[in-house]
Amino acid sequence: MRRKLAAGNWKMNGTTDALVQVKALTDAHPDPDVDLLLCPPATLIAQMAWARGTHALQIGGQDCHAADSGAHTGDIAAAMLKDAGASHVIVGHSERRADHGETDADVAAKAAAAHAAGLIAVICVGETLTQRDAGEALQVVTTQLKGSLPEGATAANTVLAYEPVWAIGTGRVPTTDQIGEVHGSLRGTLRDLMREAEGVRILYGGSVKGSNAAEIFSVADVDGALVGGASLTAADFGPIITALENA
């Protein structure tokens, strides 16, 4: 049985004042029946790790460099994230792929670096609206998965997140049939790529909120969510967590 995961990606949002949301979240969900993960800006990782206290809330980074160290101004190595208190790191988010030109090979190298540092890699895949309308969604996400999954990936060190690019931050959400089709295809591809395919959690991301979370979580092979804006406050993230606990 795969344990459900509610993950929040704060993106480029949040300063020290925002850490009050961590206390509010952990107070409201002191002993959750699902795994909780927040990925704040790198500047807040250490402070958030301290703010959670003894709560089981896990902390993650939003990106890492493929190299262990070196002349890479502005970048952060996976080991640095681990040292700051992170247990996970997101790699291959569509915003990184689009804004920074990251390829599947880049994502695979970052995921491998995360694994080497003892981090769980949250590998993101997803199609654009043009690709969806052209009937290429399954081909796109399958190709991304095959190219982004590094050697040595296991159910223990890897989480997969399906985020249709056209649904991120737009309020648009695929139908449950569309989500189920993609998640089922990703599960099938995982079976072709690794022995532990049934243990890998596949999250859905893209305009998830309290009002639609229960419907999304009812879909087969949806093991949780990677949430953007709705994870910034305990008031918005809490109902999603509750929906996942009840799924």
C-alpha positions in Angstrom: 0.0 0.0 0.0 1.4 3.4 -1.1 1.2 6.0 1.7 -0.4 9.2 0.4 1.6 12.4 0.1 0.4 16.0 0.2 3.3 18.2 -1.1 3.3 21.9 -1.2 5.5 23.9 -3.6 5.9 27.5 -2.4 7.8 28.5 -5.5 9.2 32.1 -5.2 7.0 33.1 -2.3 7.6 33.5 1.4 9.9 35.3 3.8 10.4 34.6 7.5 7.0 36.0 8.4 5.4 33.2 6.4 6.7 30.6 8.8 3.6 31.2 11.0 1.8 29.0 8.5 4.0 26.1 9.5 2.8 26.3 13.1 -0.8 26.7 12.0 -0.5 23.7 9.7 1.2 21.4 12.3 -1.2 22.5 15.0 -4.2 21.7 12.8 -2.8 18.4 11.7 -0.7 17.1 14.6 -0.8 13.5 13.6 -1.7 13.2 9.9 -2.7 10.0 8.3 -0.7 11.0 5.2 2.8 12.3 4.6 3.2 16.1 4.5 5.9 17.9 2.6 6.5 21.6 2.1 9.1 22.9 -0.4 9.8 26.6 0.5 12.4 28.9 -1.1 15.9 27.8 -0.3 16.3 30.7 2.1 13.6 29.2 4.4 14.5 25.5 4.4 16.6 25.6 7.6 14.2 27.9 9.4 11.2 25.8 8.4 13.0 22.6 9.5 13.4 24.3 12.9 9.9 25.7 13.0 8.2 22.3 12.5 9.7 21.1 15.8 9.0 17.4 16.4 6.2 17.2 13.8 6.5 14.7 11.0 6.3 17.5 8.4 9.0 17.0 5.8 10.9 19.8 4.1 12.1 19.9 0.5 14.0 22.1 -2.0 12.6 23.3 -5.3 15.6 22.5 -7.4 19.2 21.4 -7.2 22.3 21.4 -9.4 23.6 18.1 -10.8 27.1 18.7 -9.6 28.3 18.2 -6.0 30.1 21.6 -5.9 31.9 24.0 -8.1 31.8 27.3 -9.9 28.0 27.5 -10.3 27.1 30.9 -8.9 23.5 31.0 -7.6 23.0 27.3 -7.7 22.5 24.9 -4.8 23.9 21.3 -4.5 21.7 18.5 -3.3 24.0 18.0 -0.4 23.5 21.6 0.7 19.8 21.1 0.7 20.2 18.0 2.8 22.5 19.9 5.2 19.9 22.6 5.6 17.3 20.1 6.7 15.6 18.9 3.5 14.6 15.3 2.8 13.2 15.9 -0.7 13.8 18.0 -3.8 11.6 18.8 -6.8 13.3 18.3 -10.1 12.0 18.9 -13.6 9.1 21.2 -12.7 7.6 22.6 -15.9 8.6 26.2 -14.9 12.2 25.0 -14.8 11.9 23.2 -18.0 10.3 26.2 -19.8 12.1 29.1 -18.1 15.5 27.5 -17.9 15.5 25.2 -20.8 16.0 22.1 -18.7 16.0 18.8 -20.7 15.0 15.4 -19.6 18.7 14.6 -19.4 19.2 17.6 -17.1 16.4 16.4 -14.9 17.8 12.9 -14.7 21.2 14.2 -13.7 19.6 16.3 -11.0 17.6 13.4 -9.7 20.7 11.2 -9.6 22.5 13.9 -7.6 19.6 14.1 -5.2 19.7 10.3 -4.7 23.5 10.4 -4.1 22.9 13.1 -1.4 20.3 11.0 0.3 17.3 13.1 -0.9 14.0 11.9 -2.4 13.6 13.3 -5.9 10.2 14.5 -6.9 10.3 14.2 -10.7 7.8 16.3 -12.6 6.3 15.6 -16.0 3.5 17.2 -17.9 2.2 18.3 -21.3 1.4 21.8 -22.6 -2.1 22.7 -23.9 -0.9 22.5 -27.5 0.4 19.0 -26.9 -2.9 18.0 -25.1 -5.0 19.4 -28.0 -2.8 17.6 -30.5 -3.5 14.3 -28.7 0.1 14.0 -27.7 -0.2 14.1 -23.9 0.6 10.4 -23.2 3.5 10.4 -25.6 4.9 13.5 -24.1 4.7 12.4 -20.4 6.0 8.9 -21.3 9.0 10.4 -23.1 9.7 12.8 -20.2 9.5 9.9 -17.7 11.8 7.7 -19.6 14.3 10.4 -20.1 14.1 11.9 -16.6 14.2 8.7 -14.4 17.9 8.0 -13.5 19.5 4.7 -12.9 19.1 3.6 -9.3 15.6 5.1 -8.9 13.5 3.2 -6.4 10.2 3.5 -4.7 12.0 4.8 -1.6 14.0 7.6 -3.3 11.6 8.7 -6.1 8.2 10.3 -6.3 6.6 11.1 -9.6 4.4 14.2 -10.2 2.1 14.7 -13.2 1.4 18.4 -13.7 -0.3 19.3 -17.0 1.3 22.7 -17.8 -1.9 24.2 -18.9 -3.5 23.5 -15.5 -0.8 25.1 -13.3 -2.1 28.2 -11.7 -4.9 28.7 -14.2 -7.8 27.3 -12.3 -8.3 24.7 -15.1 -8.3 21.1 -14.1 -8.3 18.0 -16.4 -11.3 15.7 -16.1 -11.0 12.8 -13.8 -10.9 10.5 -16.9 -8.0 12.5 -18.3 -6.1 12.4 -15.0 -6.8 8.7 -14.7 -5.6 8.0 -18.2 -2.3 9.8 -17.7 -1.6 8.3 -14.2 -2.4 4.8 -15.5 -0.1 5.3 -18.4 2.7 6.5 -16.1 2.2 3.5 -13.9 2.5 1.2 -16.9 5.6 3.0 -18.1 7.1 2.6 -14.6 6.5 -1.1 -14.7 8.6 -1.3 -17.9 11.4 0.7 -16.3 11.8 -0.6 -12.7 11.0 -3.5 -10.4 9.4 -1.4 -7.7 6.9 0.4 -10.0 3.9 -0.4 -7.8 5.5 1.3 -4.8 6.3 4.6 -6.5 3.9 7.4 -5.6 2.4 9.4 -8.5 1.1 12.8 -7.5 -1.2 15.1 -9.4 -0.6 18.8 -9.6 -2.3 21.7 -11.3 -4.9 24.0 -9.6 -5.6 21.5 -6.8 -7.8 23.1 -4.1 -10.0 22.1 -1.2 -13.1 22.2 -3.4 -11.8 19.7 -6.0 -9.3 17.6 -4.1 -11.7 14.8 -3.1 -12.7 14.2 -6.7 -9.1 14.2 -7.8 -8.0 11.8 -5.1 -10.8 9.4 -6.0 -8.9 8.6 -9.3 -6.9 5.4 -9.4 -3.2 5.8 -9.1 -3.4 9.3 -7.8 -1.3 9.0 -4.6 -1.5 12.6 -3.5 -0.9 16.1 -4.8 1.8 18.6 -5.6 0.1 21.8 -4.7 1.3 25.3 -5.6 -0.5 28.5 -4.5 -3.0 26.6 -2.2 -0.1 25.4 -0.1 1.0 28.8 1.0 -1.5 29.0 3.9 -2.7 26.4 6.3 -6.2 27.5 5.7 -6.0 26.6 2.0 -3.7 23.6 2.3 -5.5 22.0 5.3 -8.7 21.0 3.4 -6.6 19.3 0.7 -4.8 17.3 3.4 -8.1 16.3 5.0 -9.5 15.2 1.6 -6.4 13.1 1.0 -6.7 11.5 4.5 -10.3 10.6 3.6 -9.5 9.3 0.2 
